[in-house]
Amino acid sequence: MKIIQISPSFLPHKGGVEAHVQKVSEALIAFGHQVEIISWEEGCLVNKAYQHKQWQTQITAVDQIDDKLEVTNKLSVWKQIYAFLPLLKSADVIQVHDVAWWLLPVWPFLYRKIFITFHGWEGIYPVPWKNIWQRKFFGQFAKGVVHVGHFIQKFYGDKPDLVTYGGVDPQLNFPKRQLKPKQFSIVFTGRLVEENEIEKYFETIEYLRQTNTHIKVVWVGDGPYHQLCAQVGKVTGMIDQKSIMRYLQTADLVFASSYLSILTAQAMGKLVVAFFSHALKASYLRDYPGAKFMILAKEPRKLVKQLNHLSGSQQQKMSRDASRWANQQTWPKLAEAYLALWRQKLN
C-alpha cells in the first residue's frame, strides 16, 4: 500500500505525535508498505519520502505563498495543500493526525481514503464547544477514526473505530531499585507545561525531602516551567528517545503525565506516579489500561502517603507487572491495528 501520513510536525521535532507517526511508519515500511509524510516545517508544507533508519529523503517543499501569513492562517495552508493534490490522489490511505482541517479544500477528491487520529486534548478544561464540534465534524466525514485514549469519546462525543495508547520498543527489564529511606532519584518526563501538573510535582518533592535528605531530580523535557524546574534539579530540554531512556534507567521514581512517557517508563520496570486536577485528566489516567500499575492522586500529600505505605515487595510487583504489560504494547502491533482498520474500511 502507498500510505501518506499528515502530521502537524515531524522529525527532527520531538514530541508524542511525532514519535507516534515515526514509529508506526517504520513498522509499516518493515511490513513492505510505502510511507510518505506531509508536515509543516519552517513556514511551508513539506513532503518527506520516509525510509526506515534514513528518515529524510527526497524532500519536496511547497513554498509559503505569503511569508506574512503564519501556519495559523488557514488560507496559506489550504493553498499549499492543494499543490499536493496529485500526490494525495496517488495514495491508497491518507492518515491525518489532528490537523484534518488542512484537507478541507481537497476533501471531495479524497474522502474515500481519509482516516483521522485524534491525539490527546488541547489542554483546556472544560473542553470548549468548538473543539468538540470540530472533532465530531471531521470524524463524521472520515473513513475511520482513531483515538489515543478512551477519554476522548467520553469528553468529545465522537465514536472511534480504534483506540490506542501508543507503543514502545520492547525493553530489557532493568533492575528495579527499591525506594531508599535516605536517597533516591526522581525523573520527570514530558512537557514542562501547566496541564502536566508541574506545580504538584514540585510540592511532592518538597514533602519527600522532609524525610529523604538526598533526592536527585531530573526534568526530561522543556516548556514554560523550564526556569522554575531548574531551581530544584537538572532540566535536559527536548532530547531523543535513547537519551531519555538513559535517564530513566537510573530512576527510582518516575513522574509522567502523558501516555507515551508512562508507557516508556513502565516498559523499563519503573514505578510511575501522576496527578489529575479535574474530571478529564482523571479519566485520561484512570482509563489507561496500565493505570493499575501506577500511583495516581489529586493532591501531593495523598500521593506521598500512598508512596510511604507501599512496601518494597509491592513496589517490585507493580514494576514487574507494569513492565510485562507495557512491553506487549509494541509499535508493530499498533501498525498492524492500523492496517486492519484500513483494510476493513476500504474493502
N, C-alpha and C positions, 0 to 999 in steps of 0.2 A: 504493500500500500504506500501511496505517497501521502504523508501527513504533514500538515502545516500547523504549528503551534503559534498562537499570537499571545504575547505576554507584554505587560506594561514596561518591563525591562528584562535584561538577560545578562549573562556573563559579559564583562568581568564584574558587574554589580553583584553584591551578595545579599541574600535575603531568603525568606521561606518560599516565595513564589518562584524566584529564580532557581533555587535548588530543586524544587518540585519539577519544573519544566526540564531542567538539565538532566536529572536522574531518570525520569520517565523516558526522555528522548534517547538517552544512551541505551536503556533496556530495549526500546523499540528497534533501534538500529542493530543491536545484538541479535534480535529475532529476525532480522533480514529486511526491515522496512526502511523507507527513505523519509528523513525528517528534515524540515526546514523551519527556521524561527523568524518571525517578524516581531520586532520590538522597537522601542523608542530609544534613541541614543544621540545625545549632543545636538538636539534641535531638529532631528529628522528621523523618519522611519527607516529601518534597515532590515534587510533580509539576509539571514546567515544560513548557508548550507551547512548543517550541523553534522559533524563526524565524531564518533567516539574517540576520546583521547586527543582530539585535534579539533577543538570546537569552532574555531574561527576560520572558515574557508569560503572563498567565492562570495564575499560580501557585496551586496548591491544596495545602494542607498538612494532614497528619493529625497532630494534636497528640499529643505523647508521653503515653502512658497514665498513667505514674507518673514524675514528674520525678526520683525517686530511682534509677530504672533508667537505665543508660547504654546506648549503642548495642551494647556487647559483650554485653548481656543479650538473649539470643535471644527470650525471651518478649515483651519490649517490641516488638522489630522485627516479630515474627510477628503480633501484634495489630494493628499499624499496616498491614502489607502486606495483611492480609485486607480492610481497608477499601477498598483499591484494586482488589479483585477485579472489579467491573463494568467498570472501565477496562481492565484486563488482558484480560478476555474479549473486548473490542471490537477488540483488536489483531490484525493479520494475522501479525506477527512480534514476539517478545519476545527481545531480545538482551541477555543479562545479562553483566556484566563482573566476574568474580571472585566476587561475593557471591551465588552460586547458593543458598546456604542460606537467604537471605531468602525464597525462594519455596516452601520446603518445605510449609507448610500449604495452599497453593493449587495445588501442582504437579498433583494429579489432575485439576483443571479445565482445565489449560493445557498439558499435556505434549506435545500435537501441534505446538506452535509455540514452544517454548523452545529457544534456542540459547545457547551459552556461549563467551565469550572468556576465556582464561586469560592474564593479563599477568605475565610475569616470574616471580620466585620470592620467597620470604619473607625472604631474607637469612640463612638458617640452613643451614649445611653441616656434615655430611651432612644431606640433606633428611629431616626427621622422618617416620616411617612414617605418622602420622595425616594429614599433609599429602598424601602420596602417595595414601592410601586415599580421602580426600575428593575429590580430583580425579578419580580413577578412578570413584568412585561417581556423582558428578554428570555426568561425561562419558558414562557408560553410559546414563543416562536422558534425556539431552538429544537434541534432534532433530539437532543438528550442533555440532561443536566447532572453535573457532579457537584456535590457539596463536600467541602473539607470541614467535617464536623456535623453531628446531628443537631446541634443547637440552631443551625441556620434555618432549617424548616420550622422550628419552634418560634423563632423571632422574626422571620421574614415571610413565612407562609407558603413559599413555593415548594413543590414536591420534587425531590431528587430521584434520578434513576440509579445513582451510585453514591454512596457515602464513604469517604476515606479520611484517614488522619495522617497521610503522608507515608514515608517509608524510611528505611535505614539500609546502610551497607552492613551486613552481618558482622558483629564484633566478637573478639575474644572476650571471654568472661574475666575481666581484670579482677584481681583480688579486692574484695570489699573490706576496707578498714573500718573497724568499729569506732564510733564516735568516742573520743577520749575525753576524760573529765577536765583536762587542763590545756589541751592543744588539738586543734583540727583545722582543716582547710575548707573554705566555702567558695564555690564558683557559681556566679550568675551567668546565664547565657540568654541572650535575646536583645531586643532593642531597649535602650535606656529612655523609655517614654512613660508618661503617666499611666497609661492603660495597663502597663505591666507591673503596677503596684510597687514602684521603686521605693517610695517612702515607707511602705510597710516592711520591706526587706531591711531598710535602714533601722527601723525600730526593733526588728527581730535581732539584728546584730548587736544592738545596744543591750538587749535583755541577755543574750548569750554571753556577752563579755562581762556580765556581772558575776558569773560563776566559772567562766573559761577565760583565763588571762591571756592566752596566746591563740588568737584566731587570725588566720591569714585569709584575706578576701580578694578575689579577682573578679572583675566585671568584664565578661567577654561580650562585647557589643559596643554600640555607640548611640548617641542621641542627645536630646536636650539636657539630660541629667548627667552628662559627662563630667563636668567640673565638680558637681556635688559628690558623685561616686568616687572621684579621685581623692577625696578627703578621707575616705575610710578604706582605701585599697587601691589596687592597680587596675587601670582601665586599658584594655587592649585595643579598642576600636574594632572596626569590622575586619575580621580575618577569615582565612579559608578554613574548610572543614577539618583538614588534617591538624591545623594549629589548634582549633577548638578542642579536638579530641586529646591533644597533648595536655591541655589544661585540665580537662575532665578526668584524665587518668589519675591525677593526684588529689582529686576532690574527695572529701569525706561526706560532704553535703552539697546538693545542687539546688539552686534557686532557678526555677524556669516557669514561664507562663504561656508558652506557645507550643503547639503540638510537636513541631519538628525538633525543638530544643529538648522537650521532655522525652520524646522517643529516643533521641540520640543518647541522652544520659542514661535512660533505663536500659538500653541495649548494652551499655558498658557496666551494668550492675550497680548503678549509683542510686542512693536514696534521694528522691526528688520531693521538694515541698513547693507549694504555690498558694497564692492568695486570690480571693474574689471579694468584690465590694458591692455587687448588685446581681440581680437575677440572671442576666445574660452571661456574665463571666462565671457564675456558679454553674450554670448549665454547660457552658463551654468545657469546664474542668470535670464536673461530675459525670457527664455523659460520655467522656473519653474512656474507652474500654480499659486503659491502663491505670485509671484513677484508683483502683482498688490496691495498687502497689505504691501509692503516694500518700503524703500527708497534706491535706487541704484545710484551710481555715479562713475565717473572715477577719480575725484580729490577731496581731502578733503575739499577744500574751497567751492566747489559746493555742497557737501553733507551738510555742516554746513549751507549754505544758504537755502537749502531746509528745514532743520530742523527748522530754525528760522522763516520761512514763514508758518509753519504748525500750524494751530490753535488748541486749546485744543479739540474742537469738532471733528476736522478732525483726531486727534490722537486717540480719543476714537472710532470713526467709523472704522478706519483702524485696530485697535487692535481687536475690536469686530468681524469684518468680517473675519479677519485672523484666529481668534480662532474658529469661526463657521466652516470655511472650513477645517482647519488643523485637527480638531477633527473627521472629517469624513474619514481621511486617516489612518485607523487602520491597525495593523498588521494582524488580522484575515482576513480583506478584501484583503490584499496583498496575504496571504496564499491561499485564495480562487482563486485568479487570477493565481497563480502558478498551483494549481490543475486543473483549467480549461484548461490551456495550455498543461499540461502533458496529460490529457485525450484526448484532441483534437489531439495531435500529435501521441499518442500511439495507437489510435484506427484505 
